[in-house]
Amino acid sequence: MKKITWLFCLPMIMMAGDLKDALIKAKKDHQPMMVYVKSESCQYCDKMKKNTLDDISILKNTSEFSLIITDKDNPEAKKYLPDTRYTPTVYFISPEFKVVNMVKGYLGKEDFNLWVNDSKSKLGMNSTTVTTTETTSHIEDDSDIWMYDMPSAMDYASQTGKQIMLYIYAPNDKWSKKMATNTLTNLHVKDALENFVWVKIQKESPEVYALGLQPKYAPTVYFMRANKSTLATAEGYFNPDDFILWINHAKSKI
């Protein structure tokens, strides 16, 4: 699982404003925090708040958290929270000011509840919903570079002028695992994909069909523009050198 990171490196006395007050109150009450970071340019932030965070099952499962809402461009958020690239982003934070999970992009209530449960487990709290091994596989190999839904990725790509790399995988497939551990972690591959937003979705998930995709193999990688038009499709496992050839081919189509 992702290593717990420190949220603050500055003395508490240096904080100021509404964000500070909320954080200090949560610490004083020894209450874990769920910090929701939004932005005015994010078309999925309001949807995330309305459809997910305000859902009764989420409200029940997060009732022990102090909910703090802040804007990505808030100077205090930039100063006292980790660097936030995507919106919406949700940070789960311990009363000792440690980030135990970071959730990027729009997620529905079922997927978000998995992150809530994982966060509560790390914090030694009881969960109110059941978490299965298969559905939490994306949590266990979480990385800062990945997003898990196309709408948020398209929104972010359009804002930043980047392209999209959509990685379709099967959690128990040996070639998907080898692609993830051998190829996508390669430094040369990461450099080649610097201007791509990385998205990871399971092969048999409803999200794949909603995108109108029918991948035959796992893994399959779709290189796309921000408007979802395809640049290239790499089917199956590729070692780092061969995968870089696919990346360069996709770039030539931009």
Secondary structure, DSSP 4 states (H G I P E B T S, - for coil): -PPPEES--S-GGG--SHHHHHHHHHHHTT--EEEEEE-TT-TTHHHIIIIIITSHHHHHHTTTSEEEEEETT-HHHHHHS----SSSEEEEE-TTSEEEEEEES---HHHHHHHHHHHHHHTT---SS---TTTTHHHHT--TTEE--HHHHHHHHHHHT-EEEEEEE-TT-HHHHHIIIIITT-HHHHHHTTTEEEEEEETTSHHHHHTT---SSSSEEEEE-TTS-EEEEEES---HHHHHHHHHHHHHT-
